Structure formats: structure tokens, C-alpha cells
Amino acid sequence: MPTFAYVARTPQGQLSQGTIDAPDERTAIQQLRQQGLVVTSLRQQGGAARVAAAQPQRMSLGVAISRVKLRDMALFCRQLATLINAGVSLVRALAVLERQTQNPRLKFIIRQLTRNVEDGMALSRAMAQFPGTFSNLFIGMVRAGEVGGVLDETLQRMATFLEKDLELRRKVKSAMTYPTLVIIFALAIVIFLSVWIVPKFMQLFADLGVKEDKFPLPTLIMKRFSEFLINKWYFLVGGVVAFFVAFSIFIRTRFGKKVYDWLKLKVPILGPINHKIVLARFARTFGTLMGSGVPILQAMDTTAGAIDNEILSKAIMEARMAIREGERIADPLERSRLFPPMVVHMISVGEETGALDQMLEKVADFYESEVDAALHALASTIEPVMIVVLGVIVLFILLSVFLPLITIIQDLSQGEQ
């Protein structure tokens, strides 16, 4: 019977090495899992073993500028969980995923993970070396799965979380696509008319002897605007670029981020939708962590950093401090007045019944459906509004051009009489 050398982790997270006799690799992994061990490396004695590199490889330029999309991460989690659940060792599962992934950056990262895990490093610790790819939420869930010996279940939960988050982002982008296209189209029309059509009519008026002081107010406004776009367009471009640069710098400051997040929650129409998005992300993240066995204080700390809103993050951290002092979760959240009564009630029921993770999943599903309905309503409302706005802009330009012509025609008619 073949003998396999293994490297594994105990439920306490300690490294365990040894050998086991088994007819095949799958049986050896099953026997070790029955002992409560999480197998990270398994190889048959006497077989060829790959030597891990002493130094991690450096990223090439192409790998460095590429990024790992949310869809790639969800697929990575789902496939890794399936391979581990099927009895494949962690090192071998990572090696398989490295060969089949198409993303160059993710391929490089998986290669480094494989080498580190094969050298006896815990997967969560190996992932922590790539903070730009693996979030604190991701690392915390993997660590909880390693300690509990349910890494495959934890990765399945993480894959579901990423897929739900990806679906929510897709709905938001889809709802905002049409208004964005209409705005771009409207700006293109205004610029074309102002730079190409309006100057020709202004020259025509000058040839006909119409003085500028005789222009109606709309015509005078369009003339000044057209001259500004033609002669001083660089001020407009520079102003737009300066605004976005200043805005980007401002929201990177702690105060600026708080102001920006507060505005996102309070701005009319979009504020309530953004609030629901943040609540859905809070419930989904917190519920996923609780269901994976992450301690509640660590789960709240991770959730506060994952929802990307300073206002609600502060409320969650204050609730975390209250929980440390012996309070229930629902009470400090209710005092913050940022969490609706339904959310507070569901969390309270979850605490009482011991099914907090399930209640949070229901809250997340509810608010994601609410966001979907709100985005559909917004899209159906904003379409006619944008069309009307575009029509008004074009009408103003046409009036500014044709009003002097009407005046000229009237003067000619009076002169003939």
C-alpha cells in the first residue's frame, strides 16, 4: 500500500506533518479529514516533488497593470471549494486552478499561493500577502474555514457572496447606462451646434448688418457661449479636470469621505437607493461571516470595512463597542437611526432564535429586491425627463438662431410697405 507524506492544519490552526498509508490519494485525504485535519499538501513518498522557490517571483509589467475582476474571484472560490469538497488536496487544487485561469494577475497570485501553502503556510496567511486582491472579508472567512475544518463550505459561501455582489453592481450599472448615454449625446449635440452651426448664423447676421445690441437675449447668450467654446475651450477642459482632481483628493481625506458618504445617503432620489444598497451589503457581509463561524466582534469589524460607507461603518463600530460591554446587537443599531425598524427587528429575532445568519440573508435578499425595483422605477422615470431636457436645450439653441431671422424678415416687410 502506498505511503503519503502530508502537511495539514489542526482545528486549532497548528501545523501537522506526517505520513499515512492509503490505497490512493483521495482515500488518504478522507482519512485525514476524519481526524479533523485540513490537508494543505499531500504527495506519495518516492514520487517526484516540485521544489518551491525560495523567493517569490516578481510581477511582469503586464501582470502588474492587470486586475482581478469580481467575476474571476467568484469563479476561483467556487472551483476551489468544489475541488476541496471532492477530496483534492489544497496544493493540487490550487495547481489545477492556476493552469486553467485566464487572468494573468490571478494566475500569478495562485502560483504564489501554491508555493506558500506547499511550504506549510496557512492559506489565509498566504492570501494576506496580496491585500489588493483578497479583502479582509475574504481572508477572515478563509481563516475561519481553516480553523473550523470547513474550508470548502466557507469558500462556497464566499463565492455566493461575490456572485450576489456582482449581480447587484450589474443592476446598478445597467440602470445608469441609459441616462449616461443620453447625457453624453446631449453634450455632443450642444457642442456641435455651438461650435459649428451658431457661428455660421452669427456671420450671416453680421453680413446682413444686424448689430449685436439688437440681438435677443437667447441669441446673445448663445453667441457668448459659442465664442467661449471656440476661443477659450481650454479653460473649460482645465476646469473640469481640476474639479475631478480636487474632488478625488477631497474624498480621499477622512473628512471628505464622511461628507461624500453622508451626501450619498441624503441626496434626493438617489440617496434612498444608495442607503438600500449599503444595507444590503451590510446584511450580506455580516450574515456570510456569521454563517462561516467568524466571531461576532471580528465579523462586525470586517463588515464595517467592507460596506464602503463611513457613516454606517461608524454606527457598526459603535455597536461593536456596545456588544463588548454586554449589549445585544439590535439595540445599538436601533439607536443609530441608520438601520430601519425591519432590519433591527430581524436581527433581534435572529439573536433570540440563534439563526442570525439566516435572518441577515433574508434582509439582504429583501433589500436587493428593493434596489432592483427602485432602479427599474428610476430608469422608467428618468428616460422621459432626460428626453424633455434634451428637447428644451435644442429648442433654446434653435430659438436663439431663428429669432434674429424673424426680426430681419419683419424689418424687410415693413420696409417694402
C-alpha positions as CSV (number, residue, x, y, z in Angstrom):
1,M,0.0,0.0,0.0
2,P,1.4,3.4,-0.9
3,T,2.6,5.8,1.8
4,F,1.7,9.5,1.5
5,A,3.5,12.4,3.2
6,Y,1.1,15.1,4.2
7,V,1.1,18.7,5.6
8,A,-2.1,19.7,7.3
9,R,-3.6,22.1,9.8
10,T,-5.3,21.1,13.1
11,P,-8.6,22.6,14.2
12,Q,-6.6,24.9,16.4
13,G,-4.6,26.1,13.3
14,Q,-1.4,24.4,14.2
15,L,0.8,22.8,11.5
16,S,0.8,19.0,11.4
17,Q,3.2,16.8,9.3
18,G,3.4,13.1,8.9
19,T,2.8,10.1,6.8
20,I,-0.3,7.9,6.2
21,D,-0.8,4.6,4.4
22,A,-3.8,4.6,2.0
23,P,-4.6,2.9,-1.4
24,D,-4.9,6.3,-3.2
25,E,-4.7,10.0,-2.6
26,R,-8.4,10.5,-2.3
27,T,-8.7,7.9,0.5
28,A,-5.7,9.4,2.3
29,I,-7.4,12.9,2.3
30,Q,-10.7,11.4,3.6
31,Q,-8.9,9.7,6.4
32,L,-7.1,12.8,7.4
33,R,-10.3,14.9,7.3
34,Q,-11.9,12.4,9.6
35,Q,-9.2,13.1,12.1
36,G,-10.1,16.8,11.9
37,L,-7.2,17.9,9.8
38,V,-7.3,20.3,6.8
39,V,-4.9,18.9,4.2
40,T,-2.7,21.5,2.5
41,S,-0.2,19.3,0.8
42,L,-0.2,15.5,0.0
43,R,2.3,13.6,-2.0
44,Q,3.3,10.0,-2.4
45,Q,6.6,9.1,-1.0
46,G,9.2,8.3,-3.6
47,G,7.3,10.4,-6.2
48,A,8.6,13.5,-7.9
49,A,8.1,16.6,-5.8
50,R,8.2,20.1,-7.0
51,V,10.7,22.3,-5.2
52,A,9.2,25.6,-4.1
53,A,11.0,28.7,-5.0
54,A,12.9,30.4,-2.1
55,Q,11.9,33.8,-3.3
56,P,8.5,34.9,-4.8
57,Q,8.6,35.8,-8.4
58,R,8.2,39.4,-9.4
59,M,5.2,40.5,-11.4
60,S,5.8,41.4,-15.0
61,L,4.5,44.8,-16.3
62,G,1.5,43.1,-18.0
63,V,0.6,41.3,-14.8
64,A,1.1,44.4,-12.6
65,I,-1.3,46.6,-14.7
66,S,-4.0,43.9,-15.0
67,R,-6.6,43.5,-12.3
68,V,-8.7,40.6,-10.9
69,K,-12.3,41.2,-11.6
70,L,-15.1,40.2,-9.2
71,R,-16.3,37.6,-11.6
72,D,-12.9,35.9,-11.7
73,M,-12.8,35.8,-7.9
74,A,-16.2,34.3,-7.6
75,L,-15.3,31.6,-10.1
76,F,-12.0,31.0,-8.3
77,C,-13.9,30.5,-5.0
78,R,-16.5,28.2,-6.5
79,Q,-14.0,26.0,-8.3
80,L,-11.6,25.8,-5.3
81,A,-14.5,24.8,-3.0
82,T,-15.6,22.1,-5.4
83,L,-12.1,20.6,-5.7
84,I,-11.6,20.6,-2.0
85,N,-15.0,19.0,-1.4
86,A,-14.2,16.4,-3.9
87,G,-11.2,15.3,-1.8
88,V,-8.4,17.0,-3.8
89,S,-5.6,18.4,-1.6
90,L,-5.3,22.2,-1.4
91,V,-2.0,22.3,-3.2
92,R,-3.2,20.2,-6.0
93,A,-6.4,22.2,-6.3
94,L,-4.5,25.5,-6.5
95,A,-2.2,24.0,-9.1
96,V,-5.3,23.0,-11.2
97,L,-6.8,26.4,-10.9
98,E,-3.5,28.1,-11.9
99,R,-3.4,26.1,-15.2
100,Q,-7.0,26.9,-16.2
101,T,-7.4,30.6,-15.1
102,Q,-7.2,33.1,-18.0
103,N,-6.5,36.2,-15.9
104,P,-2.7,36.8,-15.8
105,R,-2.7,38.5,-12.4
106,L,-4.8,35.8,-10.8
107,K,-2.6,33.1,-12.3
108,F,0.5,34.7,-10.8
109,I,-1.2,35.0,-7.4
110,I,-2.4,31.4,-7.4
111,R,1.1,30.3,-8.3
112,Q,2.5,32.2,-5.2
113,L,-0.3,30.8,-3.0
114,T,0.5,27.2,-4.2
115,R,4.2,27.7,-3.2
116,N,3.5,29.2,0.1
117,V,0.9,26.6,1.1
118,E,3.2,23.8,0.0
119,D,5.8,25.2,2.3
120,G,3.4,24.9,5.2
121,M,1.8,28.4,5.3
122,A,-1.9,28.6,6.0
123,L,-4.0,29.7,3.0
124,S,-5.4,32.7,4.8
125,R,-1.9,33.9,5.7
126,A,-0.7,33.4,2.1
127,M,-3.7,35.4,0.8
128,A,-2.9,38.2,3.3
129,Q,0.3,38.9,1.2
130,F,-2.0,40.1,-1.6
131,P,-4.3,42.7,0.1
132,G,-5.1,44.3,-3.2
133,T,-6.8,41.1,-4.4
134,F,-8.0,39.5,-1.2
135,S,-10.1,41.7,1.1
136,N,-10.2,41.5,4.9
137,L,-13.6,39.8,4.5
138,F,-12.1,37.2,2.2
139,I,-9.1,36.5,4.4
140,G,-11.3,36.4,7.6
141,M,-13.7,33.9,6.1
142,V,-10.9,31.6,4.9
143,R,-9.2,31.8,8.3
144,A,-12.5,30.8,9.9
145,G,-12.9,27.9,7.5
146,E,-9.4,26.6,8.2
147,V,-9.9,26.7,12.0
148,G,-13.3,25.0,11.7
149,G,-12.2,22.5,9.2
150,V,-14.9,23.5,6.8
151,L,-12.8,25.4,4.2
152,D,-14.9,24.1,1.3
153,E,-18.2,25.3,2.8
154,T,-16.7,28.7,3.6
155,L,-15.4,29.1,0.1
156,Q,-18.9,28.2,-1.2
157,R,-20.4,30.9,1.0
158,M,-17.8,33.4,-0.3
159,A,-18.5,32.5,-3.9
160,T,-22.2,33.1,-3.3
161,F,-21.5,36.4,-1.6
162,L,-19.3,37.6,-4.5
163,E,-21.9,36.5,-7.1
164,K,-24.6,38.4,-5.3
165,D,-22.4,41.5,-5.0
166,L,-21.6,41.2,-8.7
167,E,-25.3,40.9,-9.6
168,L,-26.1,44.0,-7.5
169,R,-23.3,46.0,-9.2
170,R,-24.5,44.9,-12.6
171,K,-28.1,46.1,-11.9
172,V,-26.8,49.5,-10.8
173,K,-24.6,49.9,-13.8
174,S,-27.4,48.7,-16.1
175,A,-29.8,51.2,-14.7
176,M,-27.3,54.1,-15.1
177,T,-26.3,53.2,-18.6
178,Y,-29.2,54.9,-20.4
179,P,-29.1,58.2,-18.5
180,T,-25.3,58.4,-19.0
181,L,-25.7,57.8,-22.8
182,V,-28.4,60.4,-23.0
183,I,-26.2,63.0,-21.2
184,I,-23.2,62.2,-23.5
185,F,-25.5,62.5,-26.5
186,A,-26.9,65.8,-25.3
187,L,-23.5,67.3,-24.7
188,A,-22.3,66.2,-28.1
189,I,-25.3,67.9,-29.7
190,V,-24.8,71.1,-27.8
191,I,-21.1,71.3,-28.6
192,F,-21.8,70.6,-32.3
193,L,-24.5,73.2,-32.6
194,S,-22.5,75.8,-30.6
195,V,-19.2,75.3,-32.4
196,W,-20.4,74.6,-36.0
197,I,-23.9,75.9,-36.6
198,V,-24.2,79.0,-34.3
199,P,-21.0,80.8,-35.7
200,K,-22.4,80.4,-39.3
201,F,-25.6,82.2,-38.3
202,M,-23.7,84.9,-36.4
203,Q,-21.6,85.6,-39.6
204,L,-24.9,85.7,-41.6
205,F,-26.3,88.2,-39.2
206,A,-23.1,90.3,-39.4
207,D,-23.3,90.3,-43.2
208,L,-26.9,91.4,-43.1
209,G,-25.9,94.3,-40.9
210,V,-27.6,93.2,-37.7
211,K,-25.7,94.7,-34.7
212,E,-25.0,92.8,-31.6
213,D,-27.0,95.1,-29.4
214,K,-30.1,94.3,-31.4
215,F,-29.8,90.5,-30.6
216,P,-32.5,89.0,-28.4
217,L,-31.3,87.7,-25.1
218,P,-31.2,84.0,-26.1
219,T,-29.1,84.8,-29.2
220,L,-26.7,86.9,-27.2
221,I,-26.3,84.1,-24.6
222,M,-25.6,81.5,-27.4
223,K,-23.2,83.9,-29.1
224,R,-21.1,84.4,-25.9
225,F,-21.2,80.6,-25.2
226,S,-20.2,79.8,-28.7
227,E,-17.2,82.2,-28.6
228,F,-16.1,80.8,-25.2
229,L,-16.2,77.2,-26.6
230,I,-14.2,78.2,-29.7
231,N,-11.7,80.6,-28.3
232,K,-11.3,79.5,-24.6
233,W,-12.2,75.8,-24.6
234,Y,-9.0,75.0,-22.7
235,F,-10.5,76.9,-19.6
236,L,-13.5,74.6,-19.7
237,V,-11.4,71.4,-20.1
238,G,-8.9,72.6,-17.4
239,G,-11.8,73.5,-15.1
240,V,-13.4,70.0,-15.5
241,V,-10.1,68.3,-14.9
242,A,-9.3,70.4,-11.9
243,F,-12.7,69.8,-10.4
244,F,-12.4,66.0,-10.7
245,V,-8.8,66.0,-9.4
246,A,-9.8,68.2,-6.4
247,F,-12.8,66.1,-5.8
248,S,-10.8,62.9,-5.9
249,I,-8.3,64.3,-3.4
250,F,-11.1,65.6,-1.2
251,I,-12.9,62.2,-0.9
252,R,-9.6,60.5,0.0
253,T,-9.3,62.5,3.2
254,R,-11.2,61.3,6.2
255,F,-13.4,64.3,6.5
256,G,-14.1,64.4,2.7
257,K,-15.0,60.7,2.7
258,K,-17.5,61.3,5.5
259,V,-19.1,64.3,3.8
260,Y,-19.3,62.4,0.5
261,D,-20.8,59.3,2.1
262,W,-23.3,61.5,4.0
263,L,-24.4,63.2,0.8
264,K,-24.8,59.8,-1.0
265,L,-27.3,58.9,1.7
266,K,-29.2,62.2,1.8
267,V,-29.3,63.4,-1.8
268,P,-32.8,63.3,-3.2
269,I,-33.9,60.2,-5.3
270,L,-30.5,58.5,-5.4
271,G,-30.0,58.8,-1.6
272,P,-32.6,56.2,-0.6
273,I,-31.4,53.8,-3.3
274,N,-27.8,54.1,-2.1
275,H,-29.0,53.6,1.5
276,K,-30.7,50.3,0.5
277,I,-27.5,49.2,-1.4
278,V,-25.4,49.8,1.7
279,L,-27.9,47.9,3.9
280,A,-28.0,45.0,1.5
281,R,-24.2,44.8,1.5
282,F,-24.1,45.1,5.3
283,A,-26.6,42.2,5.8
284,R,-25.0,40.0,3.1
285,T,-21.5,40.5,4.5
286,F,-22.4,40.2,8.2
287,G,-24.6,37.2,7.5
288,T,-21.9,35.4,5.5
289,L,-19.3,36.0,8.2
290,M,-21.6,34.8,11.0
291,G,-22.6,31.7,9.0
292,S,-18.9,30.9,8.4
293,G,-18.2,30.8,12.1
294,V,-16.3,34.1,12.4
295,P,-16.5,35.6,15.9
296,I,-19.1,38.3,16.2
297,L,-16.7,41.2,17.1
298,Q,-14.3,40.2,14.2
299,A,-17.3,39.9,11.9
300,M,-18.6,43.4,12.7
301,D,-15.1,44.9,12.3
302,T,-14.7,43.2,8.9
303,T,-18.2,44.3,7.9
304,A,-17.6,47.9,8.8
305,G,-14.7,48.0,6.4
306,A,-16.5,46.1,3.7
307,I,-19.6,48.3,3.2
308,D,-17.6,51.3,1.9
309,N,-19.7,54.0,3.8
310,E,-18.1,55.9,6.7
311,I,-21.4,56.9,8.2
312,L,-22.8,53.3,8.6
313,S,-19.3,52.0,9.4
314,K,-19.1,54.3,12.3
315,A,-22.5,53.1,13.5
316,I,-21.4,49.5,13.2
317,M,-18.2,50.1,15.2
318,E,-20.1,51.9,17.9
319,A,-22.4,48.8,18.0
320,R,-19.4,46.6,18.3
321,M,-18.2,48.6,21.3
322,A,-21.6,48.2,22.9
323,I,-21.6,44.5,22.3
324,R,-18.3,44.2,24.0
325,E,-19.9,45.8,27.0
326,G,-22.7,43.1,27.0
327,E,-25.4,44.7,24.9
328,R,-27.3,42.9,22.2
329,I,-26.6,43.7,18.5
330,A,-30.0,45.2,17.7
331,D,-30.1,47.8,20.4
332,P,-27.1,50.0,19.4
333,L,-28.0,49.6,15.7
334,E,-31.5,51.0,16.5
335,R,-30.1,53.9,18.4
336,S,-28.0,55.0,15.4
337,R,-31.3,55.6,13.4
338,L,-29.5,54.5,10.3
339,F,-31.0,51.0,10.3
340,P,-34.7,50.7,9.5
341,P,-37.0,49.0,12.1
342,M,-37.4,46.0,9.9
343,V,-33.6,45.4,9.9
344,V,-33.4,45.9,13.7
345,H,-36.4,43.6,14.3
346,M,-35.0,40.8,12.0
347,I,-31.6,41.0,13.8
348,S,-33.3,40.9,17.2
349,V,-35.3,37.8,16.1
350,G,-32.1,36.2,14.8
351,E,-30.4,36.7,18.1
352,E,-33.3,35.2,20.0
353,T,-33.6,32.1,17.8
354,G,-29.9,31.5,17.2
355,A,-30.4,31.9,13.4
356,L,-28.8,35.4,13.0
357,D,-27.0,34.4,9.8
358,Q,-30.3,33.2,8.2
359,M,-32.2,36.4,9.2
360,L,-29.4,38.5,7.8
361,E,-29.5,36.6,4.5
362,K,-33.3,37.3,4.3
363,V,-32.6,41.0,5.0
364,A,-30.0,41.1,2.2
365,D,-32.4,39.4,-0.3
366,F,-35.2,41.8,0.6
367,Y,-33.1,44.9,0.1
368,E,-31.5,43.6,-3.1
369,S,-35.0,43.1,-4.5
370,E,-35.9,46.7,-3.2
371,V,-32.9,48.1,-5.0
372,D,-33.8,46.2,-8.2
373,A,-37.4,47.6,-8.1
374,A,-36.1,51.2,-7.2
375,L,-33.6,51.1,-10.1
376,H,-36.3,50.0,-12.6
377,A,-38.6,52.8,-11.4
378,L,-35.8,55.3,-11.6
379,A,-34.9,54.2,-15.1
380,S,-38.5,54.4,-16.3
381,T,-38.9,57.9,-14.8
382,I,-35.6,59.4,-15.8
383,E,-35.9,58.4,-19.5
384,P,-38.8,60.9,-20.4
385,V,-37.2,63.6,-18.1
386,M,-33.9,63.3,-20.0
387,I,-35.7,63.5,-23.3
388,V,-37.6,66.6,-22.3
389,V,-34.4,68.3,-21.0
390,L,-32.6,67.5,-24.3
391,G,-35.6,68.9,-26.2
392,V,-35.6,72.1,-24.2
393,I,-31.8,72.6,-24.8
394,V,-32.2,72.1,-28.6
395,L,-35.2,74.3,-28.7
396,F,-33.3,77.1,-26.9
397,I,-30.5,76.9,-29.4
398,L,-32.9,77.0,-32.3
399,L,-34.8,80.0,-30.9
400,S,-31.5,81.8,-30.4
401,V,-30.7,81.3,-34.0
402,F,-34.0,82.0,-35.6
403,L,-35.3,84.9,-33.5
404,P,-32.9,87.4,-35.3
405,L,-34.1,86.0,-38.6
406,I,-37.7,86.7,-37.7
407,T,-36.7,90.2,-36.8
408,I,-34.9,90.7,-40.1
409,I,-37.9,89.4,-42.1
410,Q,-40.2,91.7,-40.2
411,D,-38.0,94.7,-40.9
412,L,-37.8,93.9,-44.6
413,S,-41.6,93.5,-44.8
414,Q,-42.1,96.9,-43.2
415,G,-39.5,98.5,-45.5
416,E,-41.3,97.2,-48.6
417,Q,-44.6,98.6,-47.3
